[in-house]
């Protein structure tokens, strides 16, 4: 994104049915031991790296059952879906 496109501030709506966002931001602020704005930025940066790392780890696991077990545990812990794809090569 070009520097001219970056707004000077961004607002996060936390009223009404978005009230859960405030709790999430507070949790991130406590986790990172920083202010809310920095916590949001750190969390956004980290979630992309974490998702990439999860994909890498799942690709390293040979057992389909182990992949599924790990993916299910991660699925319960995160708000994003973890998909496991398996390819079976049959040699001649």
N, C-alpha and C positions, 0 to 999 in steps of 0.2 A: 504494500500500500504506500502510495506517495505521501510525503510529509504534509502536503497541502490537504489531503483527504482525511487526516486524523483530527477528530474533534478535540476541543480543549477539555471537555468533560463528558462523561457518560453516566446516565442515570439508570439505576436498577430499581424497578418497581417492586415494592415489598408489601403493598397494601392488599386487603381482601384475600382472594384465593392465592396470592403470591407471597403470603406471610412466611411460608416455609423457607423462602429465599433468604430472609434475614437470619434465621437460625443457621442455615448453611454457611452464610458469609461469616457469622460470628464463630462458628466451629472452625472454619478455615483460618480466621484471624488468630484464634487460640493455638491451632496446630502450628502455624508458621511463626507465631509470636510476633505479629506485626499488625499494622493498621488494616482496616477493611479493604481499602483500595489495593494495597500491595498484595493482600491475601487473595483477592480475586484474580489478579494477574498471575501470581505464583501458581494457583490452582489450575488456571487455564493452560499455562505452559506445561505443568506437570502431567495433566491428564492425557495430553497428546503423546508425550514420551512414555507414560505408563502403558497406554494402549498398544503402542508399537512394541514395547518390551514384552507384553503379554503375548502378542502374536508370535514374537520370536521364540519365547519359551515353549509355547504350544507346538510350534513346528519342530522343536528339538526332541519332543517326547515321541517315542516310537509306538508305544502301546495305545491303541484306540481307546481302551477302557480308561487308562490313566488320563488321556487328553480330555475325555468327556467328564471325568471326575473333577479335574482341575477347572475346566470351563464352567461346570455347574457351580462350583464354589465361588468363582469369580463373578459369575452372573448374579448370584445372591448378594454379593458385596458391592456391586456397582450398579449404576443406573444405565449402563450401556450393555448391549447384547454381545456375547462372546459366541462366535460360531466356529465349529470345528468341522473342517472338511478333510475327508480321508480318500486317498487314492490307493488302489491296490494294483500293483503290477504283477502279472502272472508270467513268470519266465517259462520258456520252452525247454 
